[in-house]
């Protein structure tokens, strides 16, 4: 876990370093919905946040991003290579 807190238009936001140059980001988390903190280790399947409507959001949801070597990539083909259909 590299960051857990407020992040401008993303509202409440979490960024996780998944290793090997891959990171994931989660935004618009509800107030009080950050369930993990910066520097904390997290595991696959662990609940890290509660969906919300913070920042520049027009409805309750969780914004999901994937970063490879610091740049955002399309999460659909990225997840598909791990057998996850979105």
C-alpha positions in Angstrom: 0.0 0.0 0.0 1.6 3.2 -1.1 -1.1 5.8 -0.4 -4.5 6.0 1.4 -6.1 9.4 1.7 -7.6 12.3 -0.2 -6.4 12.8 -3.8 -8.2 15.8 -5.5 -10.7 14.7 -8.2 -10.4 11.1 -7.2 -11.7 12.0 -3.7 -10.7 9.4 -1.2 -8.1 7.2 -2.9 -6.0 4.1 -2.4 -2.9 3.2 -4.4 -1.3 -0.3 -4.1 2.1 -1.3 -5.3 1.5 -4.8 -6.7 5.2 -5.5 -7.5 7.0 -5.9 -10.7 6.2 -2.3 -11.8 2.4 -2.8 -11.5 0.2 -0.7 -9.3 -3.6 -0.3 -8.9 -5.6 2.7 -7.9 -9.1 3.0 -6.4 -11.0 6.3 -6.2 -14.2 8.0 -5.0 -14.2 6.0 -1.8 -16.8 7.1 0.7 -15.9 9.3 3.7 -14.8 6.9 6.5 -14.5 4.1 3.9 -10.7 3.8 3.8 -10.2 0.5 5.5 -6.4 0.3 5.1 -3.6 2.8 5.6 -0.4 3.9 3.9 2.4 1.4 4.4 0.1 -1.4 5.4 0.4 -4.8 3.7 -2.7 -6.1 2.0 -3.7 -9.5 0.5 -5.6 -10.5 -2.5 -9.3 -10.6 -1.6 -8.9 -8.3 1.4 -11.6 -5.6 1.7 -9.7 -2.3 1.4 -12.4 0.3 0.9 -16.1 1.1 0.7 -17.5 2.5 -2.6 -18.6 6.1 -2.5 -19.1 9.4 -4.3 -16.2 11.6 -3.2 -14.2 13.9 -5.5 -15.4 14.5 -9.1 -18.0 11.8 -9.1 -21.5 11.6 -10.4 -22.7 8.5 -8.6 -21.6 5.9 -6.1 -18.9 3.7 -7.5 -15.2 2.8 -7.2 -12.9 4.1 -9.9 -10.3 1.5 -10.8 -6.9 2.2 -12.5 -3.9 0.0 -13.4 -0.4 1.4 -13.7 2.5 -0.3 -15.4 5.9 1.3 -14.8 4.1 4.5 -13.6 1.8 4.9 -16.6 -1.9 4.1 -16.7 -2.9 1.3 -19.0 -6.3 0.0 -20.2 -7.5 -2.3 -17.3 -9.6 -4.5 -19.5 -6.9 -6.3 -21.5 -4.6 -6.1 -18.5 -7.1 -8.0 -16.3 -8.0 -10.4 -19.1 -4.4 -11.7 -19.2 -4.9 -12.8 -15.7 -8.2 -14.6 -16.6 -10.5 -11.8 -15.3 -13.4 -10.8 -17.5 -14.8 -7.3 -17.1 
